[in-house]
Amino acid sequence: MRFYLIIAYLLPVLQSKESYVTHDSVVKYPVVMQHVKINSDKTLKIRPFSILLICILIPLNCWWVAASILRGGGSPTQVSLFYNAVVTILVLLGIGLLLRRFSRILELNRAELLVIYTCISIGAGLAGVDRFLVLMPLIGHAHWFATPENDWINLFHLHIPSWLVVSQKRALEGYFYGFSSIYETHNLLVWIPRIIWWTLFIVAVHLVMLCLSLIFRKQWVESERLSYPIIQLPYEMTAPKGKFFKSPWLWLGLAIGMSIDIINGLNFLFPAVPSLGGKLYDLRRIFTERPWSGIGWSPIGVFPFGVGLSFFIPLDLSFSCWAFWLIWRAERLIGTMAGWRGLPRFPYEAEQSHGAYLGLCVLAIWMSRRYLKQIAVNMFHSERSRDDPISYRLISFSLLCGIGFIIGFCLKMGMSLWIIILYFAIWFAIAIAITRLRAELGSPVHDLHFIGPDEMLPRLMGIRRIGAVNLTGFSYLYFLNRAHRSHAMPHQLEGFKLAEGANIPIPRFAMLMMLASLLGALGSFWVFLSMYYAEGGGPGFGRESFGRLESWLTYAAPPDVPAISFASFGFVITLILAAMRMRFIWWNLHPVGYAISGSWAINPMIGSIFVGWLLKWLVLKYGGIRMHRKAIPFFLGIVLGEFVIGAFWSLLAVTLDQPMYRFLF
């Protein structure tokens, strides 16, 4: 009853504003993309040459990302801005500068460069650590690692969708042992049907996200004019006539970022060389005695790119990130001192974060309710408005097609219809929340580890209610939920923001995004299968997924009341924080800071976020808006400098097949 009273109090508050971001993050601390003005009504062309480049560069970037992960160079997709996409654009700019002396025919315009950047981010993101690196081991793990001891054959083999997995021993031997080739006939015949099915499913998921992005585009891009801090760097890099590269502050920041990364890379190879940060130091080494050791894993480090990205985050959000990070540690200490053994995972950070993300989704939809109502009305009109580049009827039809395929795919796996609907309702709610917080506030990380719908539904309903067939389906969909760092939907919406600033035709851009999803899936399959069949693939994340399934089916746990309670608590707290921000001008704790600070990825970034917050606060306090605007190229230069040298160390690790310095922790 109290929960409904809280909601009844909050809804009038939420109706009073169209955004849960207060004036201080929009007016006091502006960023570049917030004030983008289209310089010309002329729409720039996307030529066939640039489409050909997309078809070439996406598989190459998939190879770069996958090889970097497997050979010790880290993953370029662990933070919101993918450095492989930024460096690719920088290389294309350099090639264009050289070609300009001979001919301008092959020189790419701004629209083409930004389209390539967006497509690489969407396509190559699939090869990242949270998508295909997780998916690939799942396809053959259950059959290869089944033994009489674990009794997987009797436990869940009956529920495995045979058309989605590889069970042939000969094909699996080459995959896990190596010294083989995916191009051998028997391997291709086994894998091609599985590749087709998984690719169609991934493309359908991306189609649904693209349709949602197109639905929210007009409200979040044109009406609310959200700031989109993450795309500052690629947008400014592609400014006409190289305006961005003429700033002396840019070159100063570039020199600092590159120098720090060069020195840290040399320190990795030759420890006698002193380092300049770039490492994580766990506070548990200092607080070794109880109850202070109860703070758990608490890494502190400062990375130049993290400081640069944090400079573009509104002050209230960056403050909220490290403030809530400290609050989480305080809660851990309280749990240790109180000895709450009945709550083994207290303070249930992952569950609270899950509830917070769902709360952010509800807030985002609620703020756009009038706009969404108008769209629902427009769907019944036969003619398209001049302001709408794509008919909402076409968007709705595509959305239904994507959802229909996803439901049919999961039904074919044997999952129940009501479970499928709940599962993907939660999953796409998380996608909307991530997209909104990226567009509005530019969070540098959004991982939400190990707490997707595949974890929350069994905790909510219990193992028996879900059933063995659905749980087996959850295990094969683990690649969607292990973490959300390389999520495609934020890149799709950010692409539409870039389209507004660079006069990119939206219908063609949307089609190219879907092409990028297709190329990314096929390219990722090609890269991982080629490497695994040549070098051998281990159990990887299959151990996590099927170990969890074995645990589920061995011990049918009842509903987890504490987990559901803390998730509900996180949902309500998010609404309360949003209401407080809109009611009180002095309230600085942001609901997004609460949501992202309980996840794994915020830990390595928290030191950089604090330094970025402090520097931005000093600039605004003593230099004002004018100094803030002058500092923008400097901090963009720091990010670009570390990305360039970080890309060098990554490619060197791939070439030499040995670990190198990784600035992305």
TAHU-V945892 format. One record per helix or strand of 3 or more residues. SS is the DSSP state (~ for helix, > for strand). FROM is the first residue (numbers start at 1). TO is the last residue. If there is no record, write none. Layout:
{{SS;FROM;TO} {SS;FROM;TO}}
This chain:
{{~;2;15} {~;23;28} {~;32;35} {~;48;70} {~;83;99} {~;110;125} {~;132;144} {~;152;155} {~;157;159} {~;169;177} {~;185;223} {~;229;237} {~;240;246} {~;248;269} {~;283;285} {~;292;295} {~;304;310} {~;315;338} {~;349;367} {~;369;378} {~;392;413} {~;417;441} {~;453;461} {~;463;466} {~;468;476} {~;478;480} {~;489;502} {~;506;535} {~;542;554} {~;561;583} {~;591;596} {~;601;656}}
